Amino acid sequence: MRGTVRKITLPRRLVADLMHASNRVPFVSLSRPLNIRALQEARAQAAQRPGWAAIFVKAFALVAKEQPILRTLYVKWPMPAFYELPRSVAMVAIARVDDGQDCVLPQKVAAPDEMPLAEVDALIRHAKVAPIDEVPAFRKILRTTRLPLPLRRLFWAVGLNFGRQRANYFGSFGVTSVAAYGAGQLHAISPGPFVLSYGVEKPDQTIDVVLRWDHRVTDAAPMARALNRLEKVLNGEISAELRANRQQTEPKPVRAVAT
């Protein structure tokens, strides 16, 4: 049967490189519904509702600030070791359309726990709508993806196996979701060490979360505790920030002055 030969686009080549870098990572997954009642109430009353991606990016970074294991990478060069980062760097999967084809590109958010939630949300929204060549993280990774295969493999090997470079190019954790297209659990593959995905809001005020991690870095018990803490941060620090922003944007009542 004769078919049509089509060129592999840059974004699809990027995914192929990503899968090649991920195929030997020993991932383990933990799925759990998180209660988000307080967060839902605070988000519903917000003047400008931040997207769920921004919420989970900042919330996970806040948990990682308290738990260094969530900022720890497994690196191979110059010898196998753990590399603990001073702060988190998120890589958010952004669904785009390039040259008529669906694709996914990574948006970098450095130290999201130190940023206002609105600023994290603005970075992610910009990556969704701005021209691809106007998003620095997209330009950087696609510039490398244009290289010949041997040079790309060398770039990925250096970027993944030296701690400092890995944080700069690939971050310390990823966030992805297909909730915009309906319910379903996404077990994403990446070089790691941590990938968080989330589902849709449910009528019982919960949201399903899947946390995948490199088993060389840590075990299931610390990750279960991390999800417990994530639930508390969502309903605590994140909800409090949303309520505080709402109070700041509400007009103050005008008092009548007697004359």
C-alpha positions in Angstrom: 0.0 0.0 0.0 1.4 3.4 -1.0 1.1 6.2 1.5 2.3 9.7 1.8 5.7 10.6 3.2 5.5 13.7 5.4 8.2 15.7 7.1 8.5 15.4 10.9 7.8 18.9 12.2 10.1 20.5 14.8 7.5 20.1 17.7 7.1 16.4 16.9 10.9 16.0 16.7 11.0 17.5 20.1 8.5 14.9 21.5 10.6 12.2 19.9 13.7 13.5 21.6 11.8 13.7 24.9 10.6 10.1 24.6 14.2 9.0 23.9 15.4 10.7 27.0 12.6 9.3 29.1 12.6 5.6 28.1 15.0 4.5 30.9 13.6 6.5 33.7 12.0 4.1 36.4 8.8 6.0 37.0 6.3 5.2 39.7 2.8 6.8 39.9 0.5 7.7 42.7 -3.1 8.8 42.0 -5.3 10.4 44.5 -8.4 12.7 44.7 -7.7 15.9 46.5 -10.4 17.8 48.4 -10.5 21.4 47.1 -13.6 22.8 48.7 -11.9 25.9 50.2 -10.0 26.5 47.0 -13.1 26.3 44.9 -14.9 28.8 47.0 -12.0 31.3 47.0 -11.4 30.9 43.2 -15.1 31.3 42.5 -15.1 34.7 44.2 -11.8 35.9 42.6 -12.1 38.9 40.3 -9.8 37.2 37.8 -9.7 33.4 38.2 -6.2 31.9 37.7 -6.0 28.8 35.6 -5.6 25.4 37.3 -2.1 25.0 35.8 -0.9 28.1 37.6 -2.5 27.0 40.8 -0.8 23.6 40.8 2.5 25.1 39.7 2.7 27.4 42.6 1.2 25.0 45.1 3.7 22.2 44.2 6.6 24.7 44.4 5.4 25.7 47.9 5.4 22.1 49.0 8.9 21.6 47.4 10.2 24.6 49.4 9.4 22.7 52.6 10.4 19.2 51.2 13.9 19.3 49.6 13.3 15.8 48.1 10.9 17.5 45.6 13.9 19.7 44.4 16.3 16.7 44.0 17.5 15.5 40.7 19.3 12.2 39.7 22.3 13.0 37.6 24.9 10.7 36.1 27.9 12.9 35.4 30.7 13.0 36.5 29.4 10.2 38.6 25.8 9.1 39.7 24.6 11.4 42.4 21.7 13.4 43.7 21.6 17.2 43.1 19.5 19.3 45.4 18.3 22.6 43.9 17.9 25.8 46.0 14.6 26.5 44.4 12.0 24.9 42.1 11.8 25.3 38.3 8.5 24.3 36.7 8.0 23.1 33.1 4.4 23.5 32.0 3.1 21.6 29.0 1.4 24.0 26.7 -0.9 22.7 23.9 -0.4 24.7 20.7 -1.0 24.5 17.0 2.0 24.9 14.8 1.7 24.9 11.0 -1.8 23.4 11.3 -0.6 20.5 13.6 -1.3 20.0 17.3 1.8 20.1 19.4 3.0 20.5 23.0 5.8 22.9 24.1 7.3 23.5 27.5 6.9 26.9 29.3 9.5 27.5 32.0 8.4 29.1 35.3 11.4 29.7 37.6 10.8 29.9 41.4 7.0 30.0 41.1 6.7 29.9 44.9 8.3 33.3 45.1 5.9 34.9 42.5 2.4 36.2 42.9 -0.1 33.6 41.6 -1.4 36.2 39.0 2.2 36.5 37.6 2.5 32.7 37.3 -0.9 32.6 35.5 0.1 35.4 33.2 3.3 33.6 32.1 1.3 30.4 31.3 -1.5 32.3 29.5 1.1 34.3 27.4 2.7 30.9 26.3 -0.8 29.7 25.2 -1.6 32.7 22.9 1.6 34.5 21.9 3.3 33.7 18.7 5.7 30.7 19.3 8.8 32.7 18.4 7.9 35.3 21.0 8.0 32.8 23.9 11.7 32.5 25.1 11.3 29.0 26.4 9.9 27.8 23.1 12.6 29.5 21.0 15.3 28.0 23.2 14.2 24.4 22.9 13.2 24.6 19.2 16.5 26.1 18.4 18.2 23.0 19.8 15.7 20.7 18.1 16.8 22.1 14.7 20.3 20.6 15.2 21.3 17.3 13.6 20.5 14.2 15.5 24.0 13.5 16.9 24.3 17.1 18.2 20.8 16.9 19.7 21.6 13.7 21.6 24.8 15.3 23.0 22.8 18.4 24.1 20.2 16.3 25.8 22.9 14.2 27.5 24.7 17.2 28.9 21.4 19.0 29.8 20.1 15.9 31.7 23.2 14.7 33.5 24.7 17.9 35.0 22.6 19.2 37.8 22.9 22.9 37.1 22.2 22.5 33.4 19.3 20.2 34.0 17.5 22.8 36.1 18.1 25.4 33.5 16.9 23.4 30.5 14.4 20.9 31.9 13.3 22.2 35.3 12.8 20.3 38.6 9.1 19.3 38.0 6.6 19.3 35.2 2.8 20.0 35.2 0.5 18.8 32.5 -3.2 18.1 32.0 -5.9 17.3 29.5 -8.7 18.5 31.8 -9.7 21.1 29.2 -10.9 18.2 27.0 -12.8 16.3 29.6 -12.2 13.8 32.5 -9.4 11.3 32.5 -6.1 10.5 34.2 -2.9 11.4 32.4 0.2 9.3 33.2 2.7 11.5 31.4 6.3 10.4 30.5 9.2 12.7 30.9 12.9 12.6 32.0 11.6 13.5 35.5 12.2 13.6 38.3 8.6 14.7 39.1 5.5 15.1 36.9 2.1 16.3 38.2 -1.1 16.0 36.2 -4.6 16.9 37.3 -8.1 16.2 36.1 -11.4 18.1 36.1 -13.3 19.5 39.1 -15.8 17.0 40.4 -19.3 17.6 41.9 -18.0 16.3 45.3 -15.4 19.2 45.3 -12.5 17.0 44.6 -10.0 16.9 41.8 -7.9 13.8 40.7 -4.2 14.3 40.8 -1.5 11.9 39.5 2.1 12.3 40.7 4.8 10.4 38.8 8.4 10.4 40.1 11.8 8.9 39.4 12.0 5.9 41.8 15.8 6.4 42.1 15.1 9.7 43.9 12.5 8.7 46.4 9.8 6.2 47.4 6.0 6.1 47.7 5.7 7.2 51.3 7.3 10.6 50.9 5.2 11.2 47.8 2.0 10.3 49.6 2.9 12.8 52.3 3.7 15.4 49.6 0.2 15.0 48.1 -1.3 15.4 51.6 0.6 18.6 52.0 -0.4 19.7 48.5 -4.0 19.4 49.4 -3.4 21.6 52.5 -1.5 24.2 50.5 -4.3 24.4 47.9 -6.9 25.1 50.5 -4.6 27.1 52.7 -1.9 29.4 51.2 -3.3 29.4 47.6 -6.9 30.1 48.8 -5.7 32.8 51.2 -3.8 34.5 48.3 -7.0 34.5 46.2 -9.0 36.0 49.0 -6.4 38.6 49.7 -6.3 39.6 46.0 -10.1 39.9 46.0 -10.1 42.2 49.0 -7.5 44.4 47.4 -9.5 44.8 44.2 -12.9 45.5 45.9 -13.7 49.2 46.0 -13.7 50.7 49.5 -16.9 52.1 50.8 -17.2 55.8 50.7 -18.2 57.5 53.9 -20.5 60.4 53.9 -18.9 63.5 55.5 -21.2 65.7 57.6 -21.1 69.4 56.6 
